[in-house]
Amino acid sequence: MSDPATFGARLRARRIERGMSLSRLALAVHYSKSYLSKIENDRMPPTVALAALCDELLEAGGELLALAGRSTPPVSVRAPWWLGAGPHRFGGRARELAELDQALDQPGPAVTVVSGAPGVGKTALLLEWGRRVASRFGDGVLSADLRAYTGGVPPSTGEVLSGLLRDLGVPPHRLPKDPGEAARLYHELTAGRAILLVLDNAARADQVRPLILRGAGSATVIASRNRLTGLVATDRVRWFELGALPRQESVGVLAELTEGGHAPIPADQLEELAAACGDLPLALRIAAAQLLTSARRDARRLARQIRGSEGVAALAVEGDDSAAVGVAFDQSLQVLDEETQLVFMAMGLPCVVHLTGALAGVAAGIEPGRAARCLARLHDAHLLEQRVDGRYTCHDLLRSHARARVGRLPDAWRESAVRRLLDHLTASARAAAEILHPQMTRLDLPSGAPAETPVEAFERPDAAARWLDDELAGLLAAIRDAAGRRPPDPAAWLIADALRGWFYQNHRGDAWERASRDGLAAAESRGDATAICAMRASLGLEAKCAGRYQDAESEYGEALRFARLAGWRVGEAAILGNLGAVRYEVGRFDEAFELYQASLRLNQAEGNHAGESVRLGNLGGIYRHKGDFERAAECYLKAFELYERIGSYSGQVLMMVNMANLAIDAGDVEEAVAYGAKALALPATSLVGTCLVHGVLARANAARGDAAAALALAGQSLSDSRRARDPRLMVDAHISMAIALRAGGQRKRAAGQARVALTRAHDIGYHDGYLHALKILSG
């Protein structure tokens, strides 16, 4: 039975006197009923905080508080000075160390979260900073490893609190078993004290929230591979993300770590190795250790191993998991659910450059919304980076690790994922091409494609153009992967063919040629004459747009041969017309006219209105050149009607520009401005279209005497042409600028622009542009 003079006995007596049950008391003081029962039976001493609460609630006049002081000897808090061991050499991070210092200058308790990818050096930074500022904390330094990524079971909050209380000097028999009691004692003992707390390897906000020091002179720094957004939202903590080292610092770290009595490694080799290591401190340290223990000390060779087939596996010390970059990455992955891990592994597929919810969903075989949530979790864990446009990517070491993880999956899963991606990208690129360039001749998609293949939906041309622009790198990777398969996959030439119109409007020359040649190699390997024809035609169009007319003639000649071999009459009609366009631009107008007529007849025979509209526009150009404005207008307007029927905005814009040029030639300036305004009101689908519209409006305003408007529009046209990287457009834009300058009386500057146009037109063999520039100079 309890001694009537003990705290427990008096607590029970006061409670009964006040008519309060144990349950009501527990509810009032926020302690558990079982815990209070042990105190009343003298099986556990009370804390001072509990005694004060009970004394006030039961109106004991200080009696319970006094008894608590006699029955519970105060804990003698010692000043702990324990920080874990960091790297023996620490380099760089001056900016981050200064940022941590700034947190101490703020009023109130300093709480900072440092998050970053595995291997980026969070622990080393915190330990180095802790040692530097320890003298500012007279009551000691505490640290705890929350072990969220070690592969075992992380310690509970109660276990961490017990460890911290032991470090503060609480004897084992005084350690509360209840986590809530432990937290109260912990905050009671640290209140008002200048203590630094370093928490490493935290995974969740609820893991660290009970541990954060609240005293005004205290500081808590937390390292996590997650962003711990909840703490930032609710606990007013400072947060910054630790990224890879700047390249110069990476090279310095490698140089310092590899000096060990050997001849210095050349700086250019160290820079190459630092780049291969992604500037990650863990990778740099492992690479340096490998060089120190290797007789060859060949930094360039090690860099090639990391970039090559070995990948992240090259950055490991055998028998030591703590010195393996891949293990660090796996530790972050293993705390995530299986579905999220699969989405990460999609980054290792050969046709993936970046991920969206749609792409990740296709690759992993899950709904896009679920895939998007997986991407957000991977971003929060610093395993993926989010670009400004919302797409997700990662650095090369993480991509290498994703490839290694994919390689451990069953072949059937990997092949199924790639098949789904190729089908999705092929169908989506085709859908974008059809809404942007319905007038262009394209290959038919193979029959029997899976009905469940998800396809991007584009309500407007600008959305389709934006998707092609955003996904270009991934589409090129898919073409390369499909072409490299054995046997090559038709996706190689189908995606390249779908991109042809977008390339024509945006002129990414290198990418255009690379995609077409990959598609051509695949088509030739499979012996598909129709596909060979399409890829040769694409290469011909690229050469024409670049002003390489001889190459264009050669490619179109081969394309025509394979079109006839395959019996692809619509393709033959398109190639005849494109050959006509080459002849037109080099000034062989009669030959161009014959080819345009042959193409038109073939398109009409096949009932191909799209091809018919293109050729009518071409013929209109011939008639305009001959001065037959009436027949030119007839062709342009008929082509416009067909473009309108098939839904080609780019074709409609081009015909309105052509009509505006005709009006300028005929001296009807106001009609030219009206046609230009109509073109400008149509949905813009490319830089080519906007460049042409701005150019013709510049010439029209120059003709009506509005030099200021003409100069502004010519400037826009010149800017458009540079962004489009089309040499013919640049010639035309310089001519428009020359006309606008001359209208404003700036004849010397106008002549300068005309000379630029003349030189560029001569260099690429652009006959029409050359003559126009020459006319301005001689006028």
Solvent accessible surface area in square Angstrom, and as a share of the most:
residue,aa,sasa,rsa
1,M,247,1.10
2,S,24,0.15
3,D,76,0.40
4,P,107,0.68
5,A,66,0.51
6,T,36,0.21
7,F,4,0.02
8,G,1,0.01
9,A,15,0.12
10,R,61,0.22
11,L,0,0.00
12,R,69,0.25
13,A,31,0.24
14,R,45,0.16
15,R,28,0.10
16,I,109,0.55
17,E,114,0.51
18,R,120,0.44
19,G,57,0.55
20,M,27,0.12
21,S,54,0.35
22,L,28,0.14
23,S,57,0.37
24,R,141,0.52
25,L,0,0.00
26,A,10,0.07
27,L,143,0.71
28,A,49,0.38
29,V,5,0.03
30,H,139,0.62
31,Y,11,0.04
32,S,54,0.35
33,K,110,0.47
34,S,70,0.45
35,Y,11,0.04
36,L,0,0.00
37,S,33,0.21
38,K,74,0.31
39,I,1,0.01
40,E,4,0.02
41,N,62,0.32
42,D,64,0.33
43,R,163,0.60
44,M,39,0.17
45,P,55,0.34
46,P,6,0.04
47,T,15,0.09
48,V,77,0.44
49,A,37,0.29
50,L,0,0.00
51,A,0,0.00
52,A,43,0.33
53,L,79,0.39
54,C,0,0.00
55,D,15,0.08
56,E,138,0.62
57,L,69,0.34
58,L,0,0.00
59,E,110,0.49
60,A,13,0.10
61,G,81,0.78
62,G,32,0.31
63,E,64,0.29
64,L,0,0.00
65,L,77,0.38
66,A,54,0.42
67,L,13,0.06
68,A,1,0.01
69,G,44,0.42
70,R,174,0.64
71,S,55,0.35
72,T,10,0.06
73,P,81,0.51
74,P,117,0.74
75,V,24,0.14
76,S,95,0.61
77,V,35,0.20
78,R,142,0.52
79,A,45,0.35
80,P,9,0.05
81,W,141,0.50
82,W,154,0.54
83,L,29,0.14
84,G,22,0.21
85,A,101,0.78
86,G,25,0.24
87,P,37,0.23
88,H,155,0.69
89,R,80,0.29
90,F,46,0.19
91,G,22,0.21
92,G,34,0.33
93,R,8,0.03
94,A,74,0.58
95,R,158,0.58
96,E,11,0.05
97,L,11,0.05
98,A,46,0.36
99,E,45,0.20
100,L,0,0.00
101,D,53,0.28
102,Q,95,0.42
103,A,2,0.02
104,L,30,0.15
105,D,105,0.54
106,Q,87,0.38
107,P,128,0.81
108,G,34,0.33
109,P,56,0.35
110,A,9,0.07
111,V,13,0.08
112,T,3,0.02
113,V,0,0.00
114,V,0,0.00
115,S,0,0.00
116,G,0,0.00
117,A,14,0.11
118,P,0,0.00
119,G,15,0.14
120,V,2,0.01
121,G,19,0.18
122,K,18,0.07
123,T,55,0.32
124,A,18,0.14
125,L,0,0.00
126,L,1,0.01
127,L,13,0.06
128,E,30,0.14
129,W,3,0.01
130,G,0,0.00
131,R,109,0.40
132,R,140,0.51
133,V,9,0.05
134,A,20,0.15
135,S,105,0.68
136,R,129,0.47
137,F,8,0.03
138,G,59,0.56
139,D,44,0.23
140,G,0,0.00
141,V,3,0.01
142,L,1,0.00
143,S,17,0.11
144,A,22,0.17
145,D,66,0.34
146,L,2,0.01
147,R,104,0.38
148,A,7,0.05
149,Y,4,0.02
150,T,71,0.41
151,G,55,0.53
152,G,53,0.51
153,V,138,0.79
154,P,48,0.30
155,P,18,0.11
156,S,61,0.39
157,T,40,0.23
158,G,15,0.15
159,E,106,0.48
160,V,15,0.09
161,L,1,0.01
162,S,23,0.15
163,G,21,0.20
164,L,2,0.01
165,L,0,0.00
166,R,113,0.41
167,D,44,0.23
168,L,0,0.00
169,G,19,0.19
170,V,3,0.02
171,P,45,0.29
172,P,105,0.66
173,H,151,0.67
174,R,44,0.16
175,L,30,0.15
176,P,17,0.11
177,K,181,0.77
178,D,54,0.28
179,P,74,0.46
180,G,31,0.30
181,E,2,0.01
182,A,2,0.01
183,A,20,0.16
184,R,81,0.29
185,L,14,0.07
186,Y,0,0.00
187,H,50,0.23
188,E,63,0.28
189,L,18,0.09
190,T,5,0.03
191,A,65,0.50
192,G,74,0.71
193,R,82,0.30
194,A,30,0.23
195,I,1,0.00
196,L,0,0.00
197,L,0,0.00
198,V,4,0.02
199,L,0,0.00
200,D,20,0.10
201,N,33,0.17
202,A,0,0.00
203,A,14,0.11
204,R,127,0.47
205,A,17,0.14
206,D,80,0.42
207,Q,11,0.05
208,V,0,0.00
209,R,81,0.30
210,P,46,0.29
211,L,1,0.00
212,I,0,0.00
213,L,2,0.01
214,R,118,0.43
215,G,10,0.10
216,A,77,0.60
217,G,43,0.41
218,S,5,0.04
219,A,1,0.01
220,T,1,0.00
221,V,3,0.01
222,I,0,0.00
223,A,0,0.00
224,S,0,0.00
225,R,23,0.08
226,N,26,0.13
227,R,32,0.12
228,L,8,0.04
229,T,87,0.51
230,G,33,0.31
231,L,0,0.00
232,V,61,0.35
233,A,80,0.62
234,T,97,0.57
235,D,27,0.14
236,R,229,0.83
237,V,13,0.08
238,R,84,0.31
239,W,91,0.32
240,F,18,0.08
241,E,75,0.34
242,L,3,0.01
243,G,37,0.35
244,A,51,0.39
245,L,8,0.04
246,P,75,0.47
247,R,93,0.34
248,Q,157,0.70
249,E,56,0.25
250,S,0,0.00
251,V,27,0.16
252,G,38,0.37
253,V,14,0.08
254,L,0,0.00
255,A,43,0.34
256,E,71,0.32
257,L,19,0.09
258,T,3,0.02
259,E,93,0.41
260,G,48,0.47
261,G,86,0.83
262,H,86,0.38
263,A,79,0.62
264,P,122,0.77
265,I,15,0.08
266,P,71,0.45
267,A,71,0.55
268,D,83,0.43
269,Q,39,0.17
270,L,6,0.03
271,E,84,0.38
272,E,46,0.21
273,L,0,0.00
274,A,0,0.00
275,A,32,0.25
276,A,5,0.04
277,C,0,0.00
278,G,20,0.19
279,D,13,0.07
280,L,3,0.02
281,P,18,0.11
282,L,42,0.21
283,A,0,0.00
284,L,0,0.00
285,R,58,0.21
286,I,4,0.02
287,A,0,0.00
288,A,1,0.01
289,A,42,0.32
290,Q,43,0.19
291,L,4,0.02
292,L,64,0.32
293,T,122,0.71
294,S,44,0.28
295,A,111,0.86
296,R,149,0.54
297,R,34,0.12
298,D,42,0.22
299,A,0,0.00
300,R,82,0.30
301,R,90,0.33
302,L,14,0.07
303,A,0,0.00
304,R,138,0.50
305,Q,50,0.22
306,I,7,0.03
307,R,128,0.47
308,G,37,0.36
309,S,125,0.81
310,E,86,0.38
311,G,3,0.03
312,V,7,0.04
313,A,74,0.57
314,A,9,0.07
315,L,0,0.00
316,A,39,0.31
317,V,58,0.33
318,E,174,0.78
319,G,85,0.82
320,D,59,0.31
321,D,102,0.53
322,S,93,0.60
323,A,19,0.15
324,A,10,0.08
325,V,1,0.00
326,G,15,0.15
327,V,44,0.25
328,A,9,0.07
329,F,0,0.00
330,D,41,0.21
331,Q,43,0.19
332,S,1,0.00
333,L,1,0.00
334,Q,84,0.37
335,V,73,0.42
336,L,27,0.14
337,D,67,0.35
338,E,134,0.60
339,E,44,0.20
340,T,0,0.00
341,Q,31,0.14
342,L,37,0.18
343,V,0,0.00
344,F,0,0.00
345,M,10,0.05
346,A,0,0.00
347,M,1,0.00
348,G,5,0.05
349,L,4,0.02
350,P,73,0.46
351,C,3,0.02
352,V,12,0.07
353,V,45,0.26
354,H,4,0.02
355,L,0,0.00
356,T,26,0.15
357,G,17,0.16
358,A,31,0.24
359,L,14,0.07
360,A,0,0.00
361,G,3,0.03
362,V,10,0.06
363,A,0,0.00
364,A,11,0.08
365,G,51,0.49
366,I,28,0.14
367,E,93,0.42
368,P,70,0.44
369,G,26,0.25
370,R,101,0.37
371,A,0,0.00
372,A,45,0.35
373,R,135,0.49
374,C,0,0.00
375,L,1,0.00
376,A,50,0.39
377,R,95,0.35
378,L,0,0.00
379,H,39,0.18
380,D,47,0.25
381,A,3,0.02
382,H,13,0.06
383,L,0,0.00
384,L,2,0.01
385,E,91,0.41
386,Q,87,0.39
387,R,88,0.32
388,V,162,0.93
389,D,67,0.35
390,G,32,0.31
391,R,28,0.10
392,Y,24,0.09
393,T,28,0.16
394,C,10,0.06
395,H,44,0.20
396,D,109,0.57
397,L,3,0.02
398,L,3,0.02
399,R,39,0.14
400,S,10,0.06
401,H,6,0.03
402,A,0,0.00
403,R,111,0.40
404,A,42,0.33
405,R,34,0.13
406,V,4,0.03
407,G,51,0.49
408,R,154,0.56
409,L,39,0.20
410,P,89,0.56
411,D,93,0.48
412,A,79,0.61
413,W,54,0.19
414,R,56,0.20
415,E,86,0.38
416,S,47,0.30
417,A,0,0.00
418,V,3,0.02
419,R,98,0.36
420,R,76,0.28
421,L,1,0.01
422,L,1,0.00
423,D,25,0.13
424,H,3,0.02
425,L,4,0.02
426,T,13,0.08
427,A,21,0.17
428,S,0,0.00
429,A,0,0.00
430,R,39,0.14
431,A,30,0.23
432,A,0,0.00
433,A,1,0.00
434,E,81,0.36
435,I,45,0.23
436,L,1,0.00
437,H,2,0.01
438,P,26,0.16
439,Q,19,0.09
440,M,35,0.15
441,T,22,0.13
442,R,32,0.12
443,L,9,0.04
444,D,123,0.64
445,L,72,0.36
446,P,75,0.47
447,S,115,0.74
448,G,81,0.77
449,A,67,0.52
450,P,59,0.37
451,A,107,0.83
452,E,140,0.63
453,T,25,0.15
454,P,68,0.43
455,V,73,0.42
456,E,46,0.21
457,A,94,0.73
458,F,32,0.13
459,E,166,0.74
460,R,130,0.48
461,P,6,0.04
462,D,54,0.28
463,A,28,0.22
464,A,0,0.00
465,A,18,0.14
466,R,139,0.51
467,W,21,0.07
468,L,1,0.00
469,D,64,0.33
470,D,40,0.21
471,E,3,0.01
472,L,15,0.08
473,A,50,0.39
474,G,6,0.06
475,L,0,0.00
476,L,21,0.10
477,A,23,0.18
478,A,0,0.00
479,I,0,0.00
480,R,125,0.46
481,D,24,0.13
482,A,0,0.00
483,A,15,0.12
484,G,52,0.50
485,R,57,0.21
486,R,189,0.69
487,P,92,0.58
488,P,4,0.02
489,D,16,0.08
490,P,39,0.24
491,A,4,0.03
492,A,0,0.00
493,W,15,0.05
494,L,16,0.08
495,I,0,0.00
496,A,2,0.02
497,D,4,0.02
498,A,3,0.02
499,L,0,0.00
500,R,24,0.09
501,G,4,0.04
502,W,6,0.02
503,F,1,0.00
504,Y,61,0.23
505,Q,14,0.06
506,N,22,0.11
507,H,10,0.05
508,R,73,0.27
509,G,31,0.29
510,D,118,0.61
511,A,11,0.09
512,W,3,0.01
513,E,54,0.24
514,R,103,0.38
515,A,1,0.01
516,S,1,0.01
517,R,106,0.39
518,D,22,0.11
519,G,0,0.00
520,L,10,0.05
521,A,58,0.45
522,A,1,0.01
523,A,0,0.00
524,E,83,0.37
525,S,73,0.47
526,R,111,0.41
527,G,58,0.56
528,D,52,0.27
529,A,22,0.17
530,T,40,0.23
531,A,1,0.01
532,I,10,0.05
533,C,1,0.00
534,A,4,0.03
535,M,0,0.00
536,R,48,0.17
537,A,12,0.09
538,S,0,0.00
539,L,4,0.02
540,G,0,0.00
541,L,13,0.06
542,E,9,0.04
543,A,1,0.00
544,K,11,0.05
545,C,3,0.02
546,A,37,0.28
547,G,9,0.09
548,R,93,0.34
549,Y,19,0.07
550,Q,158,0.70
551,D,66,0.34
552,A,0,0.00
553,E,43,0.19
554,S,71,0.46
555,E,21,0.10
556,Y,0,0.00
557,G,36,0.34
558,E,56,0.25
559,A,0,0.00
560,L,21,0.11
561,R,131,0.48
562,F,33,0.14
563,A,0,0.00
564,R,133,0.49
565,L,125,0.62
566,A,41,0.32
567,G,54,0.52
568,W,50,0.18
569,R,113,0.41
570,V,39,0.22
571,G,1,0.01
572,E,26,0.11
573,A,0,0.00
574,A,21,0.16
575,I,3,0.01
576,L,17,0.08
577,G,0,0.00
578,N,30,0.15
579,L,12,0.06
580,G,0,0.00
581,A,17,0.13
582,V,1,0.00
583,R,46,0.17
584,Y,42,0.16
585,E,14,0.06
586,V,43,0.25
587,G,21,0.20
588,R,108,0.39
589,F,26,0.11
590,D,106,0.55
591,E,71,0.32
592,A,0,0.00
593,F,36,0.15
594,E,111,0.50
595,L,29,0.14
596,Y,5,0.02
597,Q,47,0.21
598,A,28,0.22
599,S,0,0.00
600,L,17,0.09
601,R,143,0.52
602,L,23,0.11
603,N,2,0.01
604,Q,92,0.41
605,A,76,0.59
606,E,73,0.33
607,G,49,0.48
608,N,26,0.14
609,H,78,0.35
610,A,16,0.13
611,G,6,0.06
612,E,20,0.09
613,S,0,0.00
614,V,36,0.21
615,R,12,0.05
616,L,20,0.10
617,G,7,0.06
618,N,39,0.20
619,L,5,0.03
620,G,0,0.00
621,G,15,0.15
622,I,0,0.00
623,Y,18,0.07
624,R,76,0.28
625,H,82,0.37
626,K,112,0.48
627,G,46,0.44
628,D,49,0.25
629,F,68,0.28
630,E,143,0.64
631,R,126,0.46
632,A,0,0.00
633,A,23,0.18
634,E,118,0.53
635,C,15,0.09
636,Y,4,0.01
637,L,74,0.37
638,K,83,0.35
639,A,0,0.00
640,F,38,0.16
641,E,95,0.43
642,L,3,0.02
643,Y,6,0.02
644,E,101,0.45
645,R,151,0.55
646,I,47,0.24
647,G,34,0.32
648,S,0,0.00
649,Y,71,0.27
650,S,13,0.08
651,G,2,0.02
652,Q,10,0.05
653,V,9,0.05
654,L,69,0.34
655,M,3,0.01
656,M,8,0.03
657,V,5,0.03
658,N,25,0.13
659,M,14,0.06
660,A,0,0.00
661,N,15,0.08
662,L,9,0.04
663,A,4,0.03
664,I,41,0.21
665,D,66,0.34
666,A,68,0.53
667,G,57,0.55
668,D,64,0.33
669,V,28,0.16
670,E,102,0.46
671,E,76,0.34
672,A,0,0.00
673,V,29,0.17
674,A,49,0.38
675,Y,31,0.12
676,G,0,0.00
677,A,53,0.41
678,K,116,0.49
679,A,2,0.02
680,L,92,0.46
681,A,89,0.69
682,L,37,0.19
683,P,34,0.21
684,A,61,0.47
685,T,13,0.08
686,S,14,0.09
687,L,35,0.18
688,V,17,0.10
689,G,16,0.15
690,T,33,0.19
691,C,3,0.02
692,L,40,0.20
693,V,3,0.02
694,H,23,0.10
695,G,4,0.04
696,V,1,0.00
697,L,13,0.07
698,A,0,0.00
699,R,38,0.14
700,A,1,0.00
701,N,11,0.06
702,A,11,0.08
703,A,57,0.45
704,R,105,0.38
705,G,60,0.58
706,D,60,0.31
707,A,23,0.18
708,A,77,0.60
709,A,32,0.25
710,A,0,0.00
711,L,50,0.25
712,A,63,0.49
713,L,28,0.14
714,A,0,0.00
715,G,29,0.28
716,Q,87,0.39
717,S,2,0.01
718,L,13,0.07
719,S,51,0.33
720,D,10,0.05
721,S,0,0.00
722,R,133,0.49
723,R,149,0.54
724,A,0,0.00
725,R,133,0.49
726,D,1,0.00
727,P,32,0.20
728,R,36,0.13
729,L,9,0.04
730,M,36,0.16
731,V,0,0.00
732,D,42,0.22
733,A,1,0.01
734,H,8,0.04
735,I,3,0.02
736,S,0,0.00
737,M,23,0.10
738,A,0,0.00
739,I,32,0.16
740,A,0,0.00
741,L,1,0.00
742,R,80,0.29
743,A,48,0.37
744,G,37,0.36
745,G,57,0.55
746,Q,62,0.28
747,R,140,0.51
748,K,179,0.76
749,R,148,0.54
750,A,2,0.02
751,A,29,0.22
752,G,25,0.24
753,Q,40,0.18
754,A,0,0.00
755,R,128,0.47
756,V,56,0.32
757,A,0,0.00
758,L,33,0.16
759,T,79,0.46
760,R,92,0.33
761,A,1,0.00
762,H,127,0.57
763,D,103,0.53
764,I,26,0.13
765,G,32,0.31
766,Y,24,0.09
767,H,62,0.28
768,D,49,0.25
769,G,2,0.02
770,Y,69,0.26
771,L,74,0.37
772,H,74,0.33
773,A,0,0.00
774,L,77,0.38
775,K,149,0.63
776,I,14,0.07
777,L,57,0.28
778,S,92,0.60
779,G,71,0.68
